[in-house]
Amino acid sequence: MHKLQRRGGLLYFSRCEKSDLADIDGGRSRNWGVVMKFVLFNDGVPGLLRDDGVVDISQAVEPVGAGRGQNAMEAVIVNVDALREEFERLGEAGDAIPLSDVTLEAPLPRPNKILCMGGNFREFGAREPEAVWGFQKAQDAIIGPGGTVVLPDIDANIFHHEAELVAVFGRGGKDIKQADAMSHVFGYMCGVDVSARVYSGGPRPTRAPNELPVASHKSYDTFAPIGPCIVTMDEIGDPHKLQVQLRVNDEPRVNYNTDDMAHSIAESIEFVSAIEEVSPGDIFYVGTNHQGLGAMQDGDTIEIEIEGIGPFSFQVSDPLKRRWTRGVDEATAKDIRESAGGPGAKVRPL
């Protein structure tokens, strides 16, 4: 068996006994004999992440016409039950490519849809749950571990890093009910919802009910970092009790638990699927706590880590070399906490 351990900025697997599995997932029974973390690497090859490297699983998924990249990972997701014995065999005994020879990529580089929840956290209990709402990000926004977020030439107040748990759909559907919602989840990733705060000084636009519009200020190229892997849902004891952290140049910023979520993942899936049909391989940002937000600026290295999943890091480039005060955007934290204004409304570049 394999047990999680940290090394070189990523979480890998070390050997463990069957009795150790209760410590990994809080005692919940599992169907897998090994902890499964699916990745894409080296130009879209599907693999399993282990402590000694990455195991190439492309031959196992070739019979289902996988190819590489998005198609390969969707084949893993759709055929996981039929292929689980082979994945387990490879996880235990397959030859691993050394980590020094591996470049991890976005686990789902081109999903059909990127769905997102808005205002879905209680800001450490300061806010009562608000009416459920959401939006979409453009497919072209995705980058993977080691990628670079490029800040566009727009008149933004600030660019924020929203660290979020990202669910991956394993089954498609429309009008999914809460009672059945979690059976549609294949697994989880880390994600950052990069957000350009453009504020004109006027009233905030009214959210249209029963719509998931594409949010243009969150959809610029590179504005959806995801990774480093997809952890199957049965490896996460309770997705509503995971610590989420984000660091900028090793400076702690975001630090919250998903138990602060206002609307559960199941409730959120019911909401979005009533508006948009979902497909295997679609991804779902479940929202963020805004109390640790800060500026993203040229030269930053940003690392997100979610308990049992991450971490991974990426870079920031700003051709305009704009600057903001370092640290947490306290004005935004206060406004969101007190429902006094939108994020980034009181910030401008220095």
C-alpha positions, 0 to 999 in steps of 0.5 A: 500500500501507499501512504501520503508523504511530502517531498520536494513541494508535492505530496507523494505516496510511501508504502503503508500497510492495510491497517494504515488506511484507516488513518488516511481516510478517517476509517472509511472503507474503500474499494482501492487497494492503493491511494490513487492520484491520476495525472497527465504528464510529459505532453498529455500522457496519463499516469499515476503519481507515486513517491518514486515517480509517475507510472505510465498508464496509457497502455491500460487505457488505450483499448478504450481509445484514450489518446492523450490529454483531455481525452485520456483523462476522460477515458480514465474517468469513464472507465475507472471501474472496468480498469481499476484492477489494472490501475491497482496492479500498476500502482503497486508494481508498475515501473515509475518514471523518476520525478526528475524526468516528469513534467506534470500538466493540468489534469484536465486541460480542456474540460467541456465546462468550468462551473463555479460557485460564487459567494459560497463561504461564510467568511469564518462564520461572519456571514449567513449563507446567501442565495445560491449563485454561480458562473462559468469560466472560459475553457481556455483559461486552464493552466497546470503546475509550473505554468504562468498566469499572465495579467492582461492589459486592462484597467483592473483595481487588483488581481486576486488569487481565490484558492478553491477545492475543485470537484471533477464530474465522473458521471454526466447529468441534468437536474441532479438531486442532492441525494444523488449528487455525490455519486456524480463526483469522480474526484478532487483537485486544487484550483485557483480562480484568478479574478480581475477586479474591475470596478466602475464605482456604480452599483453592482450588476444584478445577478440573473436567476437561473443562469450561469454566465461566463464571467469575463473578468475571470476568464482571461487566458491562464486564469484557471490554474488546476492540479497537481492531480485528481484524487479519487473521491473515495480517498477524501474522507469528507470534502467539507473538512479539508484545509485550504492554504495558499502562499505567495513567495512563501508568505502565508495568505489563504488559510481556511477549512471547507467546513466554512462552506455555506452550500454543500457540494451536493446542494451546489451540484443540484443548483448548477445541474438544474441550469447546465447539463454536466459531462464526465471530465467537467470541473466545478470550483466550489467557492472560496473564503475571501479573508486571505485574498491579496494581489497577484503581481509580476514575479510572484510564485504562488503555491496552493495546497489542499489537504490530501490533494496538493500542493502545486505552484505556478508563476505570475507575469505582468508585462505592465509591471503593476504593483500593489501593497504586499500581503492580505487585501484587508479592505476586501476582507472587511467588506466581504465579511461585513457585506459592505462591498464587492472584492477589490472595490477599494484598491488600486495599483500603487 
